[in-house]
Amino acid sequence: MAKSKNHTNHNQNRKAHRNGIKKPKKFRHESTLGMDPKFLRNQRFSKKGNLKPAKQLARAAERKATREAKAKK
């Protein structure tokens, strides 16, 4: 009895390229569905702790003013 065929890749490359091999589309915000819950929970808390850009700039200006006031003394 003849040995059975173990593996072949015949025609697979041609089939794959007929419609072109495309890169996956990149979206601005990747979905969090199916992500690790522990990571998502931590991400939520870290977002809560961060300031919005406008408030961040105001806080930085405030700190700079106090630093300059201390330097003048």
N, CA, C, O and CB atoms as a CASP TS submission, in Angstrom:
PFRMAT TS
TARGET T0000
AUTHOR 0000-0000-0000
METHOD Language model
MODEL 1
PARENT N/A
ATOM      1  N   MET     1       0.834  -1.180   0.000  1.00  0.00           N
ATOM      2  CA  MET     1       0.000   0.000   0.000  1.00  0.00           C
ATOM      3  C   MET     1       0.884   1.251   0.000  1.00  0.00           C
ATOM      4  O   MET     1       1.890   1.312   0.707  1.00  0.00           O
ATOM      5  CB  MET     1      -0.952  -0.006   1.216  1.00  0.00           C
ATOM      6  N   ALA     2       0.492   2.253  -0.807  1.00  0.00           N
ATOM      7  CA  ALA     2       1.282   3.482  -0.918  1.00  0.00           C
ATOM      8  C   ALA     2       1.094   4.356   0.322  1.00  0.00           C
ATOM      9  O   ALA     2       0.061   4.332   0.991  1.00  0.00           O
ATOM     10  CB  ALA     2       0.887   4.268  -2.189  1.00  0.00           C
ATOM     11  N   LYS     3       2.148   5.126   0.590  1.00  0.00           N
ATOM     12  CA  LYS     3       2.067   6.032   1.744  1.00  0.00           C
ATOM     13  C   LYS     3       1.107   7.182   1.413  1.00  0.00           C
ATOM     14  O   LYS     3       1.014   7.609   0.263  1.00  0.00           O
ATOM     15  CB  LYS     3       3.487   6.587   2.125  1.00  0.00           C
ATOM     16  N   SER     4       0.400   7.674   2.427  1.00  0.00           N
ATOM     17  CA  SER     4      -0.550   8.772   2.193  1.00  0.00           C
ATOM     18  C   SER     4       0.182  10.116   2.197  1.00  0.00           C
ATOM     19  O   SER     4       1.244  10.270   2.800  1.00  0.00           O
ATOM     20  CB  SER     4      -1.672   8.767   3.269  1.00  0.00           C
ATOM     21  N   LYS     5      -0.417  11.068   1.512  1.00  0.00           N
ATOM     22  CA  LYS     5       0.202  12.391   1.396  1.00  0.00           C
ATOM     23  C   LYS     5       0.092  13.125   2.737  1.00  0.00           C
ATOM     24  O   LYS     5      -0.973  13.168   3.353  1.00  0.00           O
ATOM     25  CB  LYS     5      -0.470  13.222   0.256  1.00  0.00           C
ATOM     26  N   ASN     6       1.210  13.696   3.168  1.00  0.00           N
ATOM     27  CA  ASN     6       1.218  14.383   4.458  1.00  0.00           C
ATOM     28  C   ASN     6       0.910  15.872   4.354  1.00  0.00           C
ATOM     29  O   ASN     6       0.167  16.407   5.177  1.00  0.00           O
ATOM     30  CB  ASN     6       2.548  14.200   5.116  1.00  0.00           C
ATOM     31  N   HIS     7       1.476  16.552   3.349  1.00  0.00           N
ATOM     32  CA  HIS     7       1.297  18.007   3.288  1.00  0.00           C
ATOM     33  C   HIS     7       1.522  18.523   1.869  1.00  0.00           C
ATOM     34  O   HIS     7       2.380  18.023   1.141  1.00  0.00           O
ATOM     35  CB  HIS     7       2.259  18.712   4.266  1.00  0.00           C
ATOM     36  N   THR     8       0.730  19.538   1.487  1.00  0.00           N
ATOM     37  CA  THR     8       0.986  20.242   0.235  1.00  0.00           C
ATOM     38  C   THR     8       0.488  21.672   0.356  1.00  0.00           C
ATOM     39  O   THR     8      -0.508  21.946   1.025  1.00  0.00           O
ATOM     40  CB  THR     8       0.307  19.523  -0.959  1.00  0.00           C
ATOM     41  N   ASN     9       1.197  22.577  -0.302  1.00  0.00           N
ATOM     42  CA  ASN     9       0.808  23.979  -0.295  1.00  0.00           C
ATOM     43  C   ASN     9       0.466  24.417  -1.710  1.00  0.00           C
ATOM     44  O   ASN     9       0.425  25.612  -2.003  1.00  0.00           O
ATOM     45  CB  ASN     9       1.931  24.860   0.294  1.00  0.00           C
ATOM     46  N   HIS    10       0.224  23.464  -2.577  1.00  0.00           N
ATOM     47  CA  HIS    10      -0.007  23.730  -3.988  1.00  0.00           C
ATOM     48  C   HIS    10      -1.209  24.653  -4.191  1.00  0.00           C
ATOM     49  O   HIS    10      -2.287  24.404  -3.652  1.00  0.00           O
ATOM     50  CB  HIS    10      -0.216  22.422  -4.743  1.00  0.00           C
ATOM     51  N   ASN    11      -1.018  25.716  -4.970  1.00  0.00           N
ATOM     52  CA  ASN    11      -2.062  26.653  -5.393  1.00  0.00           C
ATOM     53  C   ASN    11      -2.550  27.600  -4.297  1.00  0.00           C
ATOM     54  O   ASN    11      -3.336  28.503  -4.585  1.00  0.00           O
ATOM     55  CB  ASN    11      -3.224  25.886  -5.915  1.00  0.00           C
ATOM     56  N   GLN    12      -2.113  27.425  -3.068  1.00  0.00           N
ATOM     57  CA  GLN    12      -2.627  28.257  -1.974  1.00  0.00           C
ATOM     58  C   GLN    12      -2.175  29.714  -2.122  1.00  0.00           C
ATOM     59  O   GLN    12      -2.946  30.635  -1.854  1.00  0.00           O
ATOM     60  CB  GLN    12      -2.163  27.698  -0.618  1.00  0.00           C
ATOM     61  N   ASN    13      -0.929  29.918  -2.548  1.00  0.00           N
ATOM     62  CA  ASN    13      -0.397  31.266  -2.708  1.00  0.00           C
ATOM     63  C   ASN    13      -1.133  32.008  -3.818  1.00  0.00           C
ATOM     64  O   ASN    13      -1.452  33.189  -3.678  1.00  0.00           O
ATOM     65  CB  ASN    13       1.107  31.217  -3.008  1.00  0.00           C
ATOM     66  N   ARG    14      -1.398  31.324  -4.902  1.00  0.00           N
ATOM     67  CA  ARG    14      -2.117  31.936  -6.026  1.00  0.00           C
ATOM     68  C   ARG    14      -3.533  32.316  -5.601  1.00  0.00           C
ATOM     69  O   ARG    14      -4.015  33.402  -5.925  1.00  0.00           O
ATOM     70  CB  ARG    14      -2.160  30.974  -7.239  1.00  0.00           C
ATOM     71  N   LYS    15      -4.192  31.421  -4.879  1.00  0.00           N
ATOM     72  CA  LYS    15      -5.549  31.688  -4.400  1.00  0.00           C
ATOM     73  C   LYS    15      -5.571  32.909  -3.472  1.00  0.00           C
ATOM     74  O   LYS    15      -6.484  33.733  -3.527  1.00  0.00           O
ATOM     75  CB  LYS    15      -6.112  30.451  -3.668  1.00  0.00           C
ATOM     76  N   ALA    16      -4.551  33.002  -2.623  1.00  0.00           N
ATOM     77  CA  ALA    16      -4.492  34.100  -1.655  1.00  0.00           C
ATOM     78  C   ALA    16      -4.294  35.441  -2.344  1.00  0.00           C
ATOM     79  O   ALA    16      -4.819  36.456  -1.886  1.00  0.00           O
ATOM     80  CB  ALA    16      -3.369  33.863  -0.651  1.00  0.00           C
ATOM     81  N   HIS    17      -3.544  35.456  -3.434  1.00  0.00           N
ATOM     82  CA  HIS    17      -3.215  36.711  -4.104  1.00  0.00           C
ATOM     83  C   HIS    17      -4.235  37.126  -5.165  1.00  0.00           C
ATOM     84  O   HIS    17      -4.132  38.226  -5.708  1.00  0.00           O
ATOM     85  CB  HIS    17      -1.862  36.597  -4.737  1.00  0.00           C
ATOM     86  N   ARG    18      -5.205  36.286  -5.470  1.00  0.00           N
ATOM     87  CA  ARG    18      -6.191  36.647  -6.501  1.00  0.00           C
ATOM     88  C   ARG    18      -6.957  37.904  -6.116  1.00  0.00           C
ATOM     89  O   ARG    18      -7.196  38.772  -6.955  1.00  0.00           O
ATOM     90  CB  ARG    18      -7.174  35.490  -6.734  1.00  0.00           C
ATOM     91  N   ASN    19      -7.340  38.001  -4.852  1.00  0.00           N
ATOM     92  CA  ASN    19      -8.013  39.213  -4.371  1.00  0.00           C
ATOM     93  C   ASN    19      -7.054  40.123  -3.616  1.00  0.00           C
ATOM     94  O   ASN    19      -7.472  41.118  -3.024  1.00  0.00           O
ATOM     95  CB  ASN    19      -9.193  38.844  -3.472  1.00  0.00           C
ATOM     96  N   GLY    20      -5.794  39.788  -3.636  1.00  0.00           N
ATOM     97  CA  GLY    20      -4.788  40.605  -2.970  1.00  0.00           C
ATOM     98  C   GLY    20      -4.745  40.351  -1.475  1.00  0.00           C
ATOM     99  O   GLY    20      -5.778  40.161  -0.832  1.00  0.00           O
ATOM    100  N   ILE    21      -3.538  40.350  -0.930  1.00  0.00           N
ATOM    101  CA  ILE    21      -3.388  40.216   0.512  1.00  0.00           C
ATOM    102  C   ILE    21      -3.351  41.631   1.058  1.00  0.00           C
ATOM    103  O   ILE    21      -2.423  42.388   0.772  1.00  0.00           O
ATOM    104  CB  ILE    21      -2.091  39.391   0.910  1.00  0.00           C
ATOM    105  N   LYS    22      -4.363  41.991   1.849  1.00  0.00           N
ATOM    106  CA  LYS    22      -4.501  43.361   2.343  1.00  0.00           C
ATOM    107  C   LYS    22      -4.116  43.445   3.811  1.00  0.00           C
ATOM    108  O   LYS    22      -4.278  42.488   4.568  1.00  0.00           O
ATOM    109  CB  LYS    22      -5.935  43.864   2.144  1.00  0.00           C
ATOM    110  N   LYS    23      -3.598  44.619   4.204  1.00  0.00           N
ATOM    111  CA  LYS    23      -3.301  44.868   5.616  1.00  0.00           C
ATOM    112  C   LYS    23      -4.621  45.136   6.329  1.00  0.00           C
ATOM    113  O   LYS    23      -5.553  45.658   5.717  1.00  0.00           O
ATOM    114  CB  LYS    23      -2.301  46.075   5.794  1.00  0.00           C
ATOM    115  N   PRO    24      -4.718  44.793   7.596  1.00  0.00           N
ATOM    116  CA  PRO    24      -5.958  45.090   8.320  1.00  0.00           C
ATOM    117  C   PRO    24      -6.146  46.597   8.464  1.00  0.00           C
ATOM    118  O   PRO    24      -5.177  47.342   8.617  1.00  0.00           O
ATOM    119  CB  PRO    24      -5.948  44.418   9.711  1.00  0.00           C
ATOM    120  N   LYS    25      -7.403  47.038   8.413  1.00  0.00           N
ATOM    121  CA  LYS    25      -7.695  48.463   8.536  1.00  0.00           C
ATOM    122  C   LYS    25      -7.384  48.914   9.954  1.00  0.00           C
ATOM    123  O   LYS    25      -7.645  48.199  10.922  1.00  0.00           O
ATOM    124  CB  LYS    25      -9.174  48.765   8.174  1.00  0.00           C
ATOM    125  N   LYS    26      -6.821  50.113  10.061  1.00  0.00           N
ATOM    126  CA  LYS    26      -6.497  50.670  11.376  1.00  0.00           C
ATOM    127  C   LYS    26      -7.546  51.719  11.725  1.00  0.00           C
ATOM    128  O   LYS    26      -7.763  52.674  10.979  1.00  0.00           O
ATOM    129  CB  LYS    26      -5.056  51.288  11.397  1.00  0.00           C
ATOM    130  N   PHE    27      -8.185  51.524  12.860  1.00  0.00           N
ATOM    131  CA  PHE    27      -9.199  52.458  13.316  1.00  0.00           C
ATOM    132  C   PHE    27      -8.608  53.389  14.370  1.00  0.00           C
ATOM    133  O   PHE    27      -7.628  53.048  15.031  1.00  0.00           O
ATOM    134  CB  PHE    27     -10.420  51.706  13.877  1.00  0.00           C
ATOM    135  N   ARG    28      -9.208  54.559  14.519  1.00  0.00           N
ATOM    136  CA  ARG    28      -8.711  55.548  15.479  1.00  0.00           C
ATOM    137  C   ARG    28      -8.770  54.991  16.903  1.00  0.00           C
ATOM    138  O   ARG    28      -7.806  55.097  17.661  1.00  0.00           O
ATOM    139  CB  ARG    28      -9.530  56.856  15.381  1.00  0.00           C
ATOM    140  N   HIS    29      -9.909  54.399  17.255  1.00  0.00           N
ATOM    141  CA  HIS    29     -10.064  53.823  18.588  1.00  0.00           C
ATOM    142  C   HIS    29     -10.383  52.341  18.445  1.00  0.00           C
ATOM    143  O   HIS    29     -11.448  51.964  17.957  1.00  0.00           O
ATOM    144  CB  HIS    29     -11.180  54.558  19.395  1.00  0.00           C
ATOM    145  N   GLU    30      -9.457  51.524  18.870  1.00  0.00           N
ATOM    146  CA  GLU    30      -9.655  50.084  18.804  1.00  0.00           C
ATOM    147  C   GLU    30     -10.694  49.671  19.846  1.00  0.00           C
ATOM    148  O   GLU    30     -10.723  50.218  20.948  1.00  0.00           O
ATOM    149  CB  GLU    30      -8.316  49.330  19.027  1.00  0.00           C
ATOM    150  N   SER    31     -11.528  48.726  19.504  1.00  0.00           N
ATOM    151  CA  SER    31     -12.576  48.272  20.414  1.00  0.00           C
ATOM    152  C   SER    31     -11.971  47.601  21.642  1.00  0.00           C
ATOM    153  O   SER    31     -10.949  46.922  21.552  1.00  0.00           O
ATOM    154  CB  SER    31     -13.529  47.307  19.698  1.00  0.00           C
ATOM    155  N   THR    32     -12.615  47.800  22.788  1.00  0.00           N
ATOM    156  CA  THR    32     -12.127  47.177  24.021  1.00  0.00           C
ATOM    157  C   THR    32     -12.873  45.879  24.318  1.00  0.00           C
ATOM    158  O   THR    32     -12.635  45.242  25.344  1.00  0.00           O
ATOM    159  CB  THR    32     -12.272  48.145  25.200  1.00  0.00           C
ATOM    160  N   LEU    33     -13.769  45.493  23.426  1.00  0.00           N
ATOM    161  CA  LEU    33     -14.501  44.241  23.616  1.00  0.00           C
ATOM    162  C   LEU    33     -13.537  43.064  23.589  1.00  0.00           C
ATOM    163  O   LEU    33     -12.727  42.943  22.670  1.00  0.00           O
ATOM    164  CB  LEU    33     -15.588  44.069  22.533  1.00  0.00           C
ATOM    165  N   GLY    34     -13.619  42.218  24.572  1.00  0.00           N
ATOM    166  CA  GLY    34     -12.764  41.036  24.620  1.00  0.00           C
ATOM    167  C   GLY    34     -11.399  41.299  25.220  1.00  0.00           C
ATOM    168  O   GLY    34     -10.585  40.381  25.316  1.00  0.00           O
ATOM    169  N   MET    35     -11.123  42.549  25.633  1.00  0.00           N
ATOM    170  CA  MET    35      -9.839  42.850  26.265  1.00  0.00           C
ATOM    171  C   MET    35      -9.848  42.362  27.706  1.00  0.00           C
ATOM    172  O   MET    35     -10.900  42.072  28.277  1.00  0.00           O
ATOM    173  CB  MET    35      -9.537  44.368  26.208  1.00  0.00           C
ATOM    174  N   ASP    36      -8.661  42.277  28.275  1.00  0.00           N
ATOM    175  CA  ASP    36      -8.487  41.816  29.645  1.00  0.00           C
ATOM    176  C   ASP    36      -9.216  42.753  30.617  1.00  0.00           C
ATOM    177  O   ASP    36      -8.917  43.947  30.650  1.00  0.00           O
ATOM    178  CB  ASP    36      -6.986  41.728  29.998  1.00  0.00           C
ATOM    179  N   PRO    37     -10.167  42.236  31.408  1.00  0.00           N
ATOM    180  CA  PRO    37     -10.945  43.091  32.316  1.00  0.00           C
ATOM    181  C   PRO    37     -10.089  43.827  33.343  1.00  0.00           C
ATOM    182  O   PRO    37     -10.379  44.969  33.699  1.00  0.00           O
ATOM    183  CB  PRO    37     -11.972  42.258  33.038  1.00  0.00           C
ATOM    184  N   LYS    38      -9.031  43.166  33.816  1.00  0.00           N
ATOM    185  CA  LYS    38      -8.150  43.780  34.817  1.00  0.00           C
ATOM    186  C   LYS    38      -7.462  45.011  34.213  1.00  0.00           C
ATOM    187  O   LYS    38      -7.326  46.046  34.866  1.00  0.00           O
ATOM    188  CB  LYS    38      -7.087  42.752  35.326  1.00  0.00           C
ATOM    189  N   PHE    39      -7.036  44.877  32.965  1.00  0.00           N
ATOM    190  CA  PHE    39      -6.387  45.987  32.260  1.00  0.00           C
ATOM    191  C   PHE    39      -7.370  47.135  32.051  1.00  0.00           C
ATOM    192  O   PHE    39      -7.022  48.297  32.260  1.00  0.00           O
ATOM    193  CB  PHE    39      -5.824  45.515  30.903  1.00  0.00           C
ATOM    194  N   LEU    40      -8.607  46.809  31.635  1.00  0.00           N
ATOM    195  CA  LEU    40      -9.614  47.836  31.370  1.00  0.00           C
ATOM    196  C   LEU    40      -9.973  48.603  32.643  1.00  0.00           C
ATOM    197  O   LEU    40     -10.168  49.818  32.612  1.00  0.00           O
ATOM    198  CB  LEU    40     -10.874  47.202  30.767  1.00  0.00           C
ATOM    199  N   ARG    41     -10.056  47.885  33.754  1.00  0.00           N
ATOM    200  CA  ARG    41     -10.376  48.511  35.039  1.00  0.00           C
ATOM    201  C   ARG    41      -9.267  49.491  35.424  1.00  0.00           C
ATOM    202  O   ARG    41      -9.538  50.612  35.854  1.00  0.00           O
ATOM    203  CB  ARG    41     -10.565  47.434  36.149  1.00  0.00           C
ATOM    204  N   ASN    42      -8.028  49.058  35.265  1.00  0.00           N
ATOM    205  CA  ASN    42      -6.890  49.913  35.593  1.00  0.00           C
ATOM    206  C   ASN    42      -6.855  51.132  34.669  1.00  0.00           C
ATOM    207  O   ASN    42      -6.553  52.242  35.105  1.00  0.00           O
ATOM    208  CB  ASN    42      -5.568  49.121  35.488  1.00  0.00           C
ATOM    209  N   GLN    43      -7.165  50.916  33.398  1.00  0.00           N
ATOM    210  CA  GLN    43      -7.172  52.005  32.420  1.00  0.00           C
ATOM    211  C   GLN    43      -8.224  53.050  32.790  1.00  0.00           C
ATOM    212  O   GLN    43      -7.999  54.252  32.644  1.00  0.00           O
ATOM    213  CB  GLN    43      -7.438  51.458  31.002  1.00  0.00           C
ATOM    214  N   ARG    44      -9.373  52.578  33.269  1.00  0.00           N
ATOM    215  CA  ARG    44     -10.447  53.481  33.659  1.00  0.00           C
ATOM    216  C   ARG    44     -10.005  54.379  34.821  1.00  0.00           C
ATOM    217  O   ARG    44     -10.254  55.584  34.819  1.00  0.00           O
ATOM    218  CB  ARG    44     -11.703  52.681  34.047  1.00  0.00           C
ATOM    219  N   PHE    45      -9.348  53.770  35.808  1.00  0.00           N
ATOM    220  CA  PHE    45      -8.877  54.542  36.963  1.00  0.00           C
ATOM    221  C   PHE    45      -7.774  55.520  36.565  1.00  0.00           C
ATOM    222  O   PHE    45      -7.725  56.640  37.073  1.00  0.00           O
ATOM    223  CB  PHE    45      -8.369  53.600  38.062  1.00  0.00           C
ATOM    224  N   SER    46      -6.895  55.103  35.665  1.00  0.00           N
ATOM    225  CA  SER    46      -5.794  55.985  35.251  1.00  0.00           C
ATOM    226  C   SER    46      -6.330  57.171  34.453  1.00  0.00           C
ATOM    227  O   SER    46      -5.807  58.280  34.569  1.00  0.00           O
ATOM    228  CB  SER    46      -4.756  55.203  34.410  1.00  0.00           C
ATOM    229  N   LYS    47      -7.366  56.949  33.647  1.00  0.00           N
ATOM    230  CA  LYS    47      -7.977  58.045  32.891  1.00  0.00           C
ATOM    231  C   LYS    47      -8.638  59.041  33.841  1.00  0.00           C
ATOM    232  O   LYS    47      -8.595  60.251  33.619  1.00  0.00           O
ATOM    233  CB  LYS    47      -9.013  57.499  31.880  1.00  0.00           C
ATOM    234  N   LYS    48      -9.251  58.512  34.904  1.00  0.00           N
ATOM    235  CA  LYS    48      -9.924  59.358  35.882  1.00  0.00           C
ATOM    236  C   LYS    48      -8.907  60.239  36.608  1.00  0.00           C
ATOM    237  O   LYS    48      -9.209  61.382  36.953  1.00  0.00           O
ATOM    238  CB  LYS    48     -10.713  58.497  36.891  1.00  0.00           C
ATOM    239  N   GLY    49      -7.711  59.714  36.839  1.00  0.00           N
ATOM    240  CA  GLY    49      -6.671  60.438  37.563  1.00  0.00           C
ATOM    241  C   GLY    49      -5.993  61.521  36.740  1.00  0.00           C
ATOM    242  O   GLY    49      -5.415  62.452  37.300  1.00  0.00           O
ATOM    243  N   ASN    50      -6.053  61.411  35.427  1.00  0.00           N
ATOM    244  CA  ASN    50      -5.397  62.393  34.556  1.00  0.00           C
ATOM    245  C   ASN    50      -6.292  63.604  34.328  1.00  0.00           C
ATOM    246  O   ASN    50      -7.517  63.492  34.295  1.00  0.00           O
ATOM    247  CB  ASN    50      -5.026  61.753  33.209  1.00  0.00           C
ATOM    248  N   LEU    51      -5.660  64.758  34.172  1.00  0.00           N
ATOM    249  CA  LEU    51      -6.405  65.991  33.913  1.00  0.00           C
ATOM    250  C   LEU    51      -6.616  66.191  32.421  1.00  0.00           C
ATOM    251  O   LEU    51      -5.879  65.653  31.594  1.00  0.00           O
ATOM    252  CB  LEU    51      -5.672  67.200  34.508  1.00  0.00           C
ATOM    253  N   LYS    52      -7.640  66.976  32.093  1.00  0.00           N
ATOM    254  CA  LYS    52      -7.881  67.348  30.699  1.00  0.00           C
ATOM    255  C   LYS    52      -6.771  68.324  30.285  1.00  0.00           C
ATOM    256  O   LYS    52      -6.230  69.026  31.139  1.00  0.00           O
ATOM    257  CB  LYS    52      -9.321  67.991  30.509  1.00  0.00           C
ATOM    258  N   PRO    53      -6.419  68.382  28.987  1.00  0.00           N
ATOM    259  CA  PRO    53      -5.301  69.224  28.543  1.00  0.00           C
ATOM    260  C   PRO    53      -5.397  70.686  28.994  1.00  0.00           C
ATOM    261  O   PRO    53      -4.387  71.267  29.391  1.00  0.00           O
ATOM    262  CB  PRO    53      -5.214  69.181  27.048  1.00  0.00           C
ATOM    263  N   ALA    54      -6.586  71.289  28.940  1.00  0.00           N
ATOM    264  CA  ALA    54      -6.739  72.695  29.331  1.00  0.00           C
ATOM    265  C   ALA    54      -6.417  72.883  30.815  1.00  0.00           C
ATOM    266  O   ALA    54      -5.723  73.824  31.198  1.00  0.00           O
ATOM    267  CB  ALA    54      -8.173  73.188  29.031  1.00  0.00           C
ATOM    268  N   LYS    55      -6.933  71.969  31.642  1.00  0.00           N
ATOM    269  CA  LYS    55      -6.675  72.053  33.083  1.00  0.00           C
ATOM    270  C   LYS    55      -5.204  71.792  33.379  1.00  0.00           C
ATOM    271  O   LYS    55      -4.629  72.374  34.299  1.00  0.00           O
ATOM    272  CB  LYS    55      -7.558  71.051  33.852  1.00  0.00           C
ATOM    273  N   GLN    56      -4.611  70.916  32.592  1.00  0.00           N
ATOM    274  CA  GLN    56      -3.200  70.575  32.778  1.00  0.00           C
ATOM    275  C   GLN    56      -2.325  71.809  32.538  1.00  0.00           C
ATOM    276  O   GLN    56      -1.392  72.069  33.298  1.00  0.00           O
ATOM    277  CB  GLN    56      -2.785  69.422  31.824  1.00  0.00           C
ATOM    278  N   LEU    57      -2.630  72.569  31.476  1.00  0.00           N
ATOM    279  CA  LEU    57      -1.877  73.786  31.162  1.00  0.00           C
ATOM    280  C   LEU    57      -2.060  74.841  32.249  1.00  0.00           C
ATOM    281  O   LEU    57      -1.108  75.520  32.633  1.00  0.00           O
ATOM    282  CB  LEU    57      -2.314  74.350  29.804  1.00  0.00           C
ATOM    283  N   ALA    58      -3.298  74.972  32.744  1.00  0.00           N
ATOM    284  CA  ALA    58      -3.574  75.944  33.799  1.00  0.00           C
ATOM    285  C   ALA    58      -2.799  75.584  35.064  1.00  0.00           C
ATOM    286  O   ALA    58      -2.242  76.455  35.732  1.00  0.00           O
ATOM    287  CB  ALA    58      -5.088  76.011  34.096  1.00  0.00           C
ATOM    288  N   ARG    59      -2.772  74.301  35.383  1.00  0.00           N
ATOM    289  CA  ARG    59      -2.059  73.812  36.573  1.00  0.00           C
ATOM    290  C   ARG    59      -0.565  74.072  36.434  1.00  0.00           C
ATOM    291  O   ARG    59       0.093  74.453  37.401  1.00  0.00           O
ATOM    292  CB  ARG    59      -2.323  72.300  36.793  1.00  0.00           C
ATOM    293  N   ALA    60      -0.027  73.866  35.231  1.00  0.00           N
ATOM    294  CA  ALA    60       1.399  74.086  34.981  1.00  0.00           C
ATOM    295  C   ALA    60       1.746  75.564  35.135  1.00  0.00           C
ATOM    296  O   ALA    60       2.780  75.903  35.710  1.00  0.00           O
ATOM    297  CB  ALA    60       1.786  73.590  33.570  1.00  0.00           C
ATOM    298  N   ALA    61       0.885  76.445  34.624  1.00  0.00           N
ATOM    299  CA  ALA    61       1.108  77.886  34.736  1.00  0.00           C
ATOM    300  C   ALA    61       1.076  78.316  36.201  1.00  0.00           C
ATOM    301  O   ALA    61       1.864  79.155  36.637  1.00  0.00           O
ATOM    302  CB  ALA    61       0.050  78.666  33.924  1.00  0.00           C
ATOM    303  N   GLU    62       0.156  77.726  36.941  1.00  0.00           N
ATOM    304  CA  GLU    62       0.027  78.010  38.376  1.00  0.00           C
ATOM    305  C   GLU    62       1.305  77.613  39.119  1.00  0.00           C
ATOM    306  O   GLU    62       1.816  78.366  39.948  1.00  0.00           O
ATOM    307  CB  GLU    62      -1.192  77.261  38.972  1.00  0.00           C
ATOM    308  N   ARG    63       1.805  76.427  38.808  1.00  0.00           N
ATOM    309  CA  ARG    63       3.037  75.929  39.439  1.00  0.00           C
ATOM    310  C   ARG    63       4.222  76.824  39.089  1.00  0.00           C
ATOM    311  O   ARG    63       5.063  77.124  39.938  1.00  0.00           O
ATOM    312  CB  ARG    63       3.324  74.474  38.999  1.00  0.00           C
ATOM    313  N   LYS    64       4.275  77.247  37.824  1.00  0.00           N
ATOM    314  CA  LYS    64       5.376  78.098  37.365  1.00  0.00           C
ATOM    315  C   LYS    64       5.365  79.430  38.113  1.00  0.00           C
ATOM    316  O   LYS    64       6.416  79.936  38.508  1.00  0.00           O
ATOM    317  CB  LYS    64       5.280  78.338  35.838  1.00  0.00           C
ATOM    318  N   ALA    65       4.171  79.995  38.305  1.00  0.00           N
ATOM    319  CA  ALA    65       4.029  81.270  39.010  1.00  0.00           C
ATOM    320  C   ALA    65       4.505  81.142  40.457  1.00  0.00           C
ATOM    321  O   ALA    65       5.202  82.020  40.964  1.00  0.00           O
ATOM    322  CB  ALA    65       2.565  81.749  38.970  1.00  0.00           C
ATOM    323  N   THR    66       4.128  80.050  41.116  1.00  0.00           N
ATOM    324  CA  THR    66       4.555  79.854  42.514  1.00  0.00           C
ATOM    325  C   THR    66       6.062  79.638  42.595  1.00  0.00           C
ATOM    326  O   THR    66       6.709  80.096  43.537  1.00  0.00           O
ATOM    327  CB  THR    66       3.817  78.654  43.145  1.00  0.00           C
ATOM    328  N   ARG    67       6.614  78.946  41.614  1.00  0.00           N
ATOM    329  CA  ARG    67       8.058  78.695  41.587  1.00  0.00           C
ATOM    330  C   ARG    67       8.828  80.007  41.417  1.00  0.00           C
ATOM    331  O   ARG    67       9.841  80.232  42.080  1.00  0.00           O
ATOM    332  CB  ARG    67       8.415  77.713  40.447  1.00  0.00           C
ATOM    333  N   GLU    68       8.335  80.872  40.519  1.00  0.00           N
ATOM    334  CA  GLU    68       8.976  82.166  40.279  1.00  0.00           C
ATOM    335  C   GLU    68       8.854  83.081  41.499  1.00  0.00           C
ATOM    336  O   GLU    68       9.773  83.835  41.816  1.00  0.00           O
ATOM    337  CB  GLU    68       8.358  82.846  39.051  1.00  0.00           C
ATOM    338  N   ALA    69       7.703  83.001  42.179  1.00  0.00           N
ATOM    339  CA  ALA    69       7.495  83.813  43.382  1.00  0.00           C
ATOM    340  C   ALA    69       8.477  83.393  44.479  1.00  0.00           C
ATOM    341  O   ALA    69       9.008  84.241  45.196  1.00  0.00           O
ATOM    342  CB  ALA    69       6.034  83.680  43.885  1.00  0.00           C
ATOM    343  N   LYS    70       8.714  82.097  44.608  1.00  0.00           N
ATOM    344  CA  LYS    70       9.663  81.585  45.604  1.00  0.00           C
ATOM    345  C   LYS    70      11.090  81.996  45.253  1.00  0.00           C
ATOM    346  O   LYS    70      11.894  82.277  46.142  1.00  0.00           O
ATOM    347  CB  LYS    70       9.564  80.050  45.706  1.00  0.00           C
ATOM    348  N   ALA    71      11.401  82.031  43.962  1.00  0.00           N
ATOM    349  CA  ALA    71      12.751  82.377  43.514  1.00  0.00           C
ATOM    350  C   ALA    71      13.060  83.854  43.781  1.00  0.00           C
ATOM    351  O   ALA    71      14.209  84.204  44.053  1.00  0.00           O
ATOM    352  CB  ALA    71      12.911  82.066  42.016  1.00  0.00           C
ATOM    353  N   LYS    72      12.043  84.724  43.707  1.00  0.00           N
ATOM    354  CA  LYS    72      12.230  86.155  43.936  1.00  0.00           C
ATOM    355  C   LYS    72      12.524  86.466  45.404  1.00  0.00           C
ATOM    356  O   LYS    72      13.222  87.432  45.710  1.00  0.00           O
ATOM    357  CB  LYS    72      10.994  86.921  43.483  1.00  0.00           C
ATOM    358  N   LYS    73      11.987  85.641  46.313  1.00  0.00           N
ATOM    359  CA  LYS    73      12.167  85.888  47.758  1.00  0.00           C
ATOM    360  C   LYS    73      13.589  85.710  48.207  1.00  0.00           C
ATOM    361  O   LYS    73      13.890  85.883  49.388  1.00  0.00           O
ATOM    362  CB  LYS    73      11.286  84.975  48.560  1.00  0.00           C
TER
END
